[in-house]
Structure formats: C-alpha cells, structure tokens
Amino acid sequence: MSFAVLALAVAGAGVAGLALTALATAFLPVPPAGRAVAALLGLVATVAAMGWTSRRLTDRAIRAEYGEEPGGQAERPGGDGLG
C-alpha cells in the first residue's frame, strides 16, 4: 500500500465528515448556539474519523509488508543478531 492511497483515504474521510457536518448544521432546527455546538462536534468527529482511517490503513500496510500484527517484532532473514 502506498502513501498516496493512505493520504487519499484519510482525505476522503475528512471530506465526508465535513460534508456531513455542513449538512447537519444547515438543516438542524436549532438556534445559532446549537448549530455552533453541532459544528464543533462535527469537526471533532471528522478528526477522529481521519485518525481512525489512518491507523486502520497503516496497520493493514504493516501486516501486508511484514506479515505480523502492528507493534510486534518483525522476523527478518538473518535477524539472529549474528550478522
């Protein structure tokens, strides 16, 4: 998996989150203060979605590259410390 795929996925999550936030704040039948709170919560949710997407795809790339769970020790040829 390339860095470009990761960047596109994270950007896509961000765009989707911001679009949903814009729709929610535009159509919620609440006063302006309520819309401001909804917009703030939408921005926080967007950042969280982007982080989750980045972590999920990064973990998948690690497993594909090294055949292991993220955070584990990679088994490399000649990795016995002797060479």
C-alpha positions in Angstrom: 0.0 0.0 0.0 1.4 3.3 -1.0 1.5 6.6 0.9 -0.8 8.1 -1.8 -3.5 5.5 -1.0 -3.3 6.3 2.7 -3.4 10.0 2.0 -6.5 9.7 -0.3 -8.3 7.6 2.2 -7.7 10.0 5.1 -8.6 13.0 2.9 -11.8 11.2 1.9 -12.8 10.5 5.5 -12.2 14.2 6.2 -14.2 15.4 3.3 -17.1 13.0 4.2 -17.0 14.2 7.8 -17.0 17.8 6.9 -19.9 17.3 4.4 -22.0 15.6 7.0 -21.2 18.4 9.5 -22.2 21.0 6.9 -25.5 19.3 6.2 -26.3 18.8 9.9 -25.6 22.4 10.8 -27.6 23.7 7.8 -30.7 21.6 8.4 -30.9 21.4 12.2 -33.9 23.3 13.5 -32.0 24.8 16.5 -30.8 28.3 17.4 -27.3 29.5 16.3 -25.7 28.4 19.5 -26.9 24.9 18.9 -25.6 24.9 15.4 -22.2 26.1 16.7 -22.1 23.2 19.1 -23.1 20.8 16.3 -20.4 22.2 14.0 -17.8 21.8 16.8 -18.8 18.2 17.5 -18.8 17.5 13.7 -15.2 18.8 13.4 -14.1 16.7 16.4 -15.8 13.6 14.8 -14.1 14.4 11.5 -10.7 14.5 13.0 -11.4 11.3 14.9 -12.6 9.6 11.7 -9.4 10.7 9.9 -7.2 9.3 12.7 -9.1 6.0 12.7 -8.8 5.7 9.0 -5.1 6.4 9.1 -4.5 4.0 11.9 -6.5 1.2 10.2 -4.8 1.5 6.9 -1.4 1.9 8.4 -1.9 -1.3 10.4 -3.0 -3.1 7.3 0.1 -1.9 5.4 2.3 -3.2 8.3 0.6 -6.6 8.2 1.0 -6.8 4.4 4.6 -5.8 4.5 5.9 -7.8 7.4 3.2 -10.4 8.0 2.7 -9.5 11.6 0.5 -7.6 13.9 1.4 -3.9 14.4 3.7 -3.3 17.3 5.3 -6.8 17.1 8.8 -7.7 16.2 9.4 -8.2 12.6 11.0 -11.5 11.6 13.8 -10.6 9.2 16.2 -13.0 7.5 19.4 -13.1 9.4 17.8 -11.4 12.3 19.5 -13.6 14.9 21.9 -10.8 15.9 25.0 -12.6 14.5 25.3 -10.8 11.2 
